[in-house]
């Protein structure tokens, strides 16, 4: 019996106390110091030692990062305070309500010695992207095929009408084409800019699955980083515009007859892909554009080189965790062992065990 009680007490100790390596994001210990944070100056070119990429490289990276962001789960939220309070290290966060569909990213800081980024410090710095009111246009008649194979569409709704030229393959059944219509780069956009951090983006839904061909026009805004304490924590207007247009970018301009470059660009997605828009409303199409933008920035923050900035530094190493719901069984086990030992000793001193004395000596015969 004593052996069983001792084994129980030891088992309770192992259940009650444990050493963890700090990967539990709920228990990261921090101190003031110099922390590693993401370099947010630009879309850094990995093949150029992390320097800012040129126009082509930056646009190609902006689009590739948006695609890469779909490999991770998006955390839900209805208010930015829920993002700040979250103990989960989501790639980014999604708010999908009836009135607004917004997307947010929360920045992390790291100990400079944490080369694997295993112990993040969740900051209170966030950035959001959203779409304004989107317009939907129906297609008038059959598109005209141009000499180079492109298609000229005429579109209209109850208020506006116009025309647009897109690549011929965009007419594939049930496909989606994302369009940046500006002839300048997004950073220098004028006609299709809607603010210093806003780009007017377009999408084409080709006919198929019972839906007719249509165009969508949406203003996409990437807001400033909130709660910054250092200039190095900000994202510039140029990078914000690049992210806002990223869903349509290829990094490949077209050359005009006079030798200049035009930066109108397109990205095509087949039916069933993550960024295909059949059976979606106009506002849901805009939400896809905004989500792609925040996903692009999330991967930028994750993959860009780190810089050193004043902040709060997570401690590295292990710490003790106490499972308090096992403490009572442990104390009961220890008390039980002591009580059993006391009773057994009392039994021996009173001559228990078949008439033997306290020391087990046999009484003399007379």
C-alpha positions as CSV (number, residue, x, y, z in Angstrom):
1,X,0.0,0.0,0.0
2,X,2.8,2.4,0.9
3,X,4.5,1.7,-2.4
4,X,1.3,2.5,-4.3
5,X,0.8,5.8,-2.4
6,X,4.4,6.8,-3.1
7,X,4.1,6.1,-6.8
8,X,0.9,8.1,-6.9
9,X,2.6,11.1,-5.3
10,X,5.5,11.0,-7.8
11,X,3.1,10.7,-10.7
12,X,1.2,13.8,-9.5
13,X,4.5,15.8,-9.3
14,X,5.3,15.0,-12.9
15,X,1.8,16.0,-14.0
16,X,1.8,19.2,-11.9
17,X,5.2,20.7,-12.9
18,X,6.7,20.8,-16.4
19,X,9.3,22.7,-18.3
20,X,8.2,24.3,-21.6
21,X,10.3,25.8,-24.4
22,X,8.4,29.0,-24.8
23,X,6.6,28.2,-28.1
24,X,3.3,28.6,-26.4
25,X,2.4,32.2,-27.6
26,X,0.3,32.7,-24.4
27,X,3.3,32.8,-22.2
28,X,6.1,34.7,-23.9
29,X,8.1,36.8,-21.5
30,X,9.4,40.1,-22.7
31,X,11.8,42.9,-21.7
32,X,12.6,46.4,-23.1
33,X,15.5,46.3,-25.6
34,X,16.6,46.2,-29.2
35,X,14.2,43.9,-31.1
36,X,14.3,42.5,-34.6
37,X,11.4,43.8,-36.8
38,X,10.5,43.4,-40.4
39,X,12.1,45.8,-42.9
40,X,9.0,47.4,-44.4
41,X,10.8,49.8,-46.8
42,X,9.9,47.9,-49.9
43,X,9.5,44.5,-51.5
44,X,13.0,43.2,-50.9
45,X,14.7,41.2,-53.7
46,X,16.0,38.0,-52.1
47,X,18.4,37.4,-55.0
48,X,19.9,40.9,-54.6
49,X,21.0,40.5,-51.0
50,X,17.7,41.8,-49.7
51,X,17.9,45.2,-51.4
52,X,14.8,46.9,-52.8
53,X,13.9,45.3,-56.1
54,X,13.4,47.3,-59.3
55,X,10.0,48.0,-60.8
56,X,9.7,44.5,-62.4
57,X,10.9,42.6,-59.4
58,X,8.8,44.5,-56.9
59,X,5.6,44.0,-58.9
60,X,6.3,40.3,-59.5
61,X,7.0,39.8,-55.7
62,X,3.9,41.7,-54.7
63,X,1.7,39.4,-56.7
64,X,3.6,36.2,-55.7
65,X,3.3,37.1,-52.0
66,X,-0.4,37.5,-52.3
67,X,-0.7,34.0,-53.8
68,X,1.6,32.6,-51.1
69,X,-0.6,34.0,-48.3
70,X,-3.4,31.5,-49.2
71,X,-1.4,28.6,-47.8
72,X,-2.2,29.8,-44.2
73,X,-5.4,30.2,-42.2
74,X,-7.0,33.6,-41.9
75,X,-8.1,34.5,-38.4
76,X,-11.6,35.9,-37.9
77,X,-12.4,39.3,-36.3
78,X,-15.1,41.9,-36.0
79,X,-13.1,44.6,-34.3
80,X,-9.4,45.5,-34.4
81,X,-9.2,45.0,-30.6
82,X,-9.8,41.3,-31.2
83,X,-6.8,41.2,-33.5
84,X,-4.7,42.8,-30.8
85,X,-6.0,40.4,-28.1
86,X,-5.5,37.3,-30.2
87,X,-3.1,34.7,-28.9
88,X,-2.9,33.0,-32.3
89,X,-0.1,33.7,-34.8
90,X,-2.4,33.9,-37.8
91,X,-0.9,35.0,-41.2
92,X,-3.5,37.7,-41.3
93,X,-7.1,38.4,-40.1
94,X,-10.4,38.6,-42.0
95,X,-13.5,40.6,-41.1
96,X,-16.5,39.5,-43.2
97,X,-19.6,41.3,-42.1
98,X,-22.6,42.5,-44.0
99,X,-21.5,46.2,-43.9
100,X,-17.8,45.8,-44.4
101,X,-15.2,43.3,-45.4
102,X,-11.8,44.3,-44.1
103,X,-8.5,42.5,-43.7
104,X,-5.8,43.1,-41.1
105,X,-2.2,42.1,-40.3
106,X,-0.5,42.3,-36.9
107,X,3.2,42.8,-36.7
108,X,5.6,40.7,-34.7
109,X,9.0,41.4,-33.0
110,X,11.7,38.9,-32.2
111,X,14.8,38.5,-30.1
112,X,17.8,39.1,-32.3
113,X,19.2,35.6,-31.3
114,X,15.9,33.9,-32.4
115,X,17.0,33.0,-35.9
116,X,14.1,30.6,-36.4
117,X,11.5,33.2,-35.2
118,X,10.1,30.7,-32.7
119,X,9.2,33.2,-30.0
120,X,7.3,36.2,-31.4
121,X,6.2,39.2,-29.5
122,X,2.8,40.3,-30.7
123,X,2.9,44.0,-31.1
124,X,0.0,46.5,-31.1
125,X,0.9,47.6,-34.6
126,X,-1.6,46.7,-37.3
127,X,-2.4,47.5,-40.9
128,X,-5.7,47.1,-42.7
129,X,-6.9,46.9,-46.3
130,X,-10.4,47.3,-47.5
131,X,-12.5,47.9,-50.6
132,X,-14.9,50.8,-51.1
133,X,-18.2,50.5,-52.9
134,X,-17.8,48.3,-56.0
135,X,-19.6,48.9,-59.3
136,X,-20.7,46.1,-61.6
137,X,-21.1,46.5,-65.4
138,X,-22.8,44.3,-67.9
139,X,-21.2,43.6,-71.3
140,X,-22.9,45.2,-74.3
141,X,-22.9,42.8,-77.4
142,X,-20.0,40.7,-78.4
143,X,-16.4,41.9,-77.9
144,X,-14.4,43.0,-80.9
145,X,-11.2,41.0,-81.7
146,X,-8.3,43.3,-82.4
147,X,-5.3,42.7,-84.7
148,X,-3.1,41.6,-81.8
149,X,-5.7,39.1,-80.5
150,X,-6.9,41.4,-77.6
151,X,-10.6,41.9,-77.1
152,X,-12.4,45.2,-76.9
153,X,-15.4,45.2,-74.7
154,X,-18.2,47.8,-74.2
155,X,-19.7,47.8,-70.8
156,X,-22.4,49.7,-69.0
157,X,-24.7,50.0,-65.9
158,X,-27.5,52.3,-65.0
159,X,-25.1,55.2,-64.5
160,X,-21.9,54.7,-66.4
161,X,-20.6,53.2,-69.6
162,X,-17.3,52.8,-71.3
163,X,-14.9,50.4,-73.0
164,X,-11.9,48.3,-72.0
165,X,-9.3,46.1,-73.8
166,X,-8.1,42.9,-72.2
167,X,-6.1,39.9,-73.5
168,X,-8.0,37.4,-75.7
169,X,-7.5,34.5,-73.3
170,X,-9.6,36.4,-70.7
171,X,-12.6,35.3,-72.7
172,X,-12.1,31.7,-71.6
173,X,-15.2,30.1,-70.2
174,X,-15.8,30.7,-66.5
175,X,-12.4,32.4,-65.9
176,X,-11.5,35.6,-64.0
177,X,-9.2,38.3,-65.1
178,X,-7.9,40.9,-62.6
179,X,-7.0,44.2,-64.2
180,X,-4.8,47.1,-63.3
181,X,-5.8,49.7,-65.9
182,X,-3.2,52.4,-65.2
183,X,-0.6,53.2,-67.8
184,X,1.8,54.3,-65.1
185,X,3.1,52.1,-62.3
186,X,0.7,51.9,-59.3
187,X,3.1,54.1,-57.3
188,X,2.7,56.8,-59.9
189,X,-0.9,56.2,-60.9
190,X,-3.0,59.3,-61.7
191,X,-6.2,58.3,-63.6
192,X,-6.8,55.1,-61.6
193,X,-5.7,56.4,-58.2
194,X,-8.3,57.2,-55.6
195,X,-5.9,58.6,-52.9
196,X,-2.3,58.4,-51.8
197,X,-2.8,54.8,-50.7
198,X,-5.7,53.8,-53.0
199,X,-5.9,52.2,-56.4
200,X,-9.0,51.7,-58.6
201,X,-8.9,48.0,-59.6
202,X,-11.0,46.1,-62.1
203,X,-12.0,42.5,-62.7
204,X,-13.6,40.6,-65.5
205,X,-15.9,37.6,-65.1
206,X,-16.2,35.6,-68.3
207,X,-19.4,33.9,-69.2
208,X,-20.1,30.4,-67.9
209,X,-22.0,28.3,-65.3
210,X,-25.2,30.3,-66.0
211,X,-23.6,33.7,-65.5
212,X,-23.0,36.3,-68.2
213,X,-19.8,38.2,-68.8
214,X,-19.4,41.3,-66.5
215,X,-16.8,43.8,-65.2
216,X,-16.3,45.1,-61.7
217,X,-14.6,48.3,-60.5
218,X,-13.4,48.7,-56.9
219,X,-11.4,51.2,-55.0
220,X,-8.8,49.4,-52.8
221,X,-7.2,51.2,-49.9
222,X,-4.2,50.0,-47.8
223,X,-4.2,52.1,-44.6
224,X,-1.3,53.4,-42.5
225,X,0.3,51.2,-39.9
226,X,-1.4,52.0,-36.6
227,X,0.5,52.6,-33.3
228,X,4.0,53.1,-34.7
229,X,6.7,54.5,-32.5
230,X,9.5,54.6,-35.0
231,X,9.7,55.6,-38.7
232,X,11.0,52.1,-39.6
233,X,7.7,50.6,-38.6
234,X,5.7,52.4,-41.3
235,X,4.8,51.2,-44.7
236,X,5.1,53.9,-47.4
237,X,2.4,55.2,-49.7
238,X,4.2,53.6,-52.7
239,X,4.4,50.1,-51.1
240,X,0.7,50.5,-50.0
241,X,-0.4,51.2,-53.6
242,X,1.7,48.4,-54.9
243,X,0.0,46.0,-52.5
244,X,-3.4,47.4,-53.5
245,X,-2.8,46.6,-57.1
246,X,-0.9,43.3,-56.5
247,X,-3.7,40.9,-57.5
248,X,-3.3,42.0,-61.2
249,X,0.4,42.6,-61.4
250,X,2.9,40.6,-63.5
251,X,5.9,43.0,-63.6
252,X,5.8,43.0,-67.4
253,X,5.0,46.3,-69.1
254,X,3.9,46.6,-72.7
255,X,5.9,48.7,-75.2
256,X,4.1,51.4,-77.2
257,X,4.8,52.4,-80.8
258,X,6.9,55.4,-79.6
259,X,9.1,53.1,-77.4
260,X,7.6,54.0,-74.0
261,X,6.3,51.5,-71.5
262,X,2.7,51.1,-70.4
263,X,2.1,49.3,-67.1
264,X,-1.5,48.1,-67.7
265,X,-1.4,44.5,-66.5
266,X,-3.6,41.4,-66.1
267,X,-3.7,38.2,-64.1
268,X,-6.0,35.3,-65.2
269,X,-7.4,32.6,-62.8
270,X,-9.4,29.6,-64.0
271,X,-12.7,28.5,-62.6
272,X,-12.4,26.9,-59.1
273,X,-9.2,28.7,-58.1
274,X,-9.0,30.7,-54.9
275,X,-9.2,34.0,-56.7
276,X,-12.0,33.2,-59.2
277,X,-15.1,35.3,-58.8
278,X,-18.1,33.4,-60.2
279,X,-21.2,33.5,-58.0
280,X,-19.8,36.5,-56.0
281,X,-21.4,39.9,-55.5
282,X,-19.6,43.1,-56.5
283,X,-18.6,43.8,-52.9
284,X,-17.2,40.2,-52.5
285,X,-15.1,40.8,-55.6
286,X,-13.7,43.9,-53.9
287,X,-13.1,41.9,-50.7
288,X,-10.9,39.5,-52.7
289,X,-8.8,42.4,-54.0
290,X,-8.3,43.8,-50.5
291,X,-7.6,40.3,-49.0
292,X,-4.9,39.7,-51.7
293,X,-3.4,43.1,-50.8
294,X,-3.1,42.4,-47.0
295,X,-1.8,38.8,-47.8
296,X,0.9,40.3,-50.0
297,X,2.0,42.6,-47.1
298,X,1.8,39.8,-44.6
299,X,4.3,37.7,-46.6
300,X,6.5,40.8,-47.2
301,X,6.7,41.3,-43.4
302,X,7.4,37.6,-43.0
303,X,10.2,37.2,-45.6
304,X,11.9,40.6,-45.8
305,X,15.2,41.0,-44.0
306,X,15.0,42.0,-40.3
307,X,16.1,45.3,-38.9
308,X,16.9,46.3,-35.3
309,X,14.6,48.8,-33.6
310,X,13.8,49.7,-30.0
311,X,11.0,47.6,-28.7
312,X,10.1,44.7,-26.4
313,X,12.3,41.7,-26.7
314,X,11.0,38.1,-26.0
315,X,13.2,36.1,-23.6
316,X,14.6,32.9,-25.1
317,X,14.7,29.6,-23.1
318,X,12.5,27.5,-20.9
319,X,10.1,28.3,-18.0
320,X,8.3,26.4,-15.4
321,X,4.6,25.7,-15.9
322,X,2.3,24.7,-13.0
323,X,-0.8,22.7,-13.7
324,X,-2.8,23.9,-10.7
325,X,-5.7,21.5,-11.1
326,X,-3.3,18.7,-10.2
327,X,-2.0,20.3,-7.0
328,X,-4.9,19.1,-4.8
329,X,-4.3,15.4,-5.7
330,X,-0.6,15.9,-5.1
331,X,-1.2,17.4,-1.6
332,X,-3.8,14.7,-0.8
333,X,-1.3,12.0,-1.9
334,X,1.5,13.4,0.3
335,X,-0.9,13.8,3.3
336,X,-2.1,10.2,2.8
337,X,1.4,8.8,2.8
338,X,2.3,10.7,6.0
339,X,-0.9,9.5,7.7
340,X,-0.3,5.9,6.7
341,X,3.3,6.1,8.0
342,X,2.0,7.6,11.3
343,X,-0.6,4.9,11.8
344,X,1.8,2.2,10.9
345,X,4.3,3.5,13.5
346,X,1.6,3.8,16.1
347,X,0.6,0.2,15.4
348,X,4.2,-1.0,15.9
349,X,4.7,0.9,19.2
350,X,1.6,-0.6,20.7
351,X,2.8,-4.1,20.1
352,X,0.8,-4.9,17.0
353,X,1.7,-7.7,14.6
354,X,1.0,-10.9,16.5
355,X,2.1,-10.0,20.0
356,X,5.5,-8.7,19.2
357,X,7.0,-5.6,20.9
358,X,8.0,-2.4,19.5
359,X,11.3,-3.8,18.3
360,X,9.8,-7.1,17.3
361,X,11.5,-9.0,20.3
362,X,9.8,-12.1,21.5
363,X,8.8,-12.0,25.3
364,X,10.7,-14.3,27.7
365,X,8.9,-17.5,28.9
366,X,8.5,-18.1,32.6
